[in-house]
Amino acid sequence: MEDKDTRIDMELYYKRFLALFEEIKKDYPTFVQSFMGFFKATEGPGALSSKTKELISIALSVKAQCPYCIAFHVKNAIKEGATRQEIIESAMVATLMGGGPCVAYMKYVFDACDEFGAR
């Protein structure tokens, strides 16, 4: 376990991400409504489980180097029953495709796992 001083506050990233949508919704409610409909249709269960889709989203979030997305999808993956090992391995797949910069963004994945209670 690392020192608390080096941890990144992933709950703050998660809350800021949600707050952004609330801010956008004030002036652009149709955009948010459309985006959320698309999100629910895409992330919901289908041929792939919601958990699998969240793990894919974690890999894509690492590849995109988006800490907001990492926080959001790690938290959702845990809610869908993903284990710490599954989450970390999905992030490692991103490093295969993205190289060193993606390895650096795994820091956010580890901190999100710790903060959101991945087992």
N, C-alpha and C positions, 0 to 999 in steps of 0.2 A: 504494500500500500504506500502511496506517495503522500508527501506532506500536503496538508490542506491548503497551504499557501500557493501551491502550483496547480491546484484543481481549477478547472473552468466551470463557472456556474451555468450548467446546462438548463436548469429550470428557468433561469432568466432568459436564455435564448428561446426556450419554448414559449414563455409568456409573451415575449416581444413579437414572436411570429404570429401568435393569435391576436395580439393587439393591433398588428399591422392590418390584418383582415378587417377588424372592427373599424379602423380608421378609413380604410378604402371604402368600406360599406356605406359610410356616411354620405359620400358624394357619388358613389358608383355601385348602388345596390344590385343592379342587374348583372354587372360583372361578377360580383362575389357570389350571387345566387347561381349563375351559370357555372362558375368555376367549381363551386361546392357540389353541384349536381354532377359535373364531370368527375370530380374527385371520388364521390361516393360510388358512381357507376364503375369506375376503374379499380378502386381499392377494395370494393366489396367482394365477397366470395363468388367464384365462378369455377372455371376449370382449374385455376390455382386458388389455394386457400388465401384468406386475408393475411395470415402469418407469412406465407411465402412471398406475397406481394410486398409486405413491409420489409422483409429481408432484402428483396430486390431494390426497394427504394432506399435502403440504407447504403447499399453498394453504389447506387447512382448518386446519392447525396455526398458520399466520400469523393467520388470521381468529379462531381461538380464543385467540390470544395466549399460546401455550404453548411456552416455550423448550425444555422437555424433549421435546415432540413434534417440534419443529423439528429438534433434534439427531438424534433417532431416524430421522426420515423422510428428512432430507438424506443421512445416512450410508447408509441403505438405497437411496435413489435412485441414489447414486453406484455402489454395488455392482451395481445393475441396469443401469448404463451411461448414466445421465443426465449430460448435460453441465452445466457451470456456467450457460450461457445458458438451458437448459431449466428448471433449478432456479429461477433468478432470475425468469424469466418466469412460472412458476407462482406464485411469491410475489407478483408484481405483479398477477395476477388477483385475489388476495385483497384487495389494496389498493383495487381497483375497488369491491368489495362492502363493505369495512370502513373505508375512509377513513384519516384521519391516524394513528389508533392502530396500524393494520396497517403503515403505512409505517415506524413506529418499530420494529416487530418484524422488519422486513427486516434489521436489524443482525445479528440472530441467524443469519439465512440466509446473509448474506455471510461471517460468521465461521465458520459450519459448512462452507461451501464451501472456504474457505481451509484450515481445519484438517484436513478430511477429503480434501483433494486433488482437488476438482472441477476439471475442465479445460474 
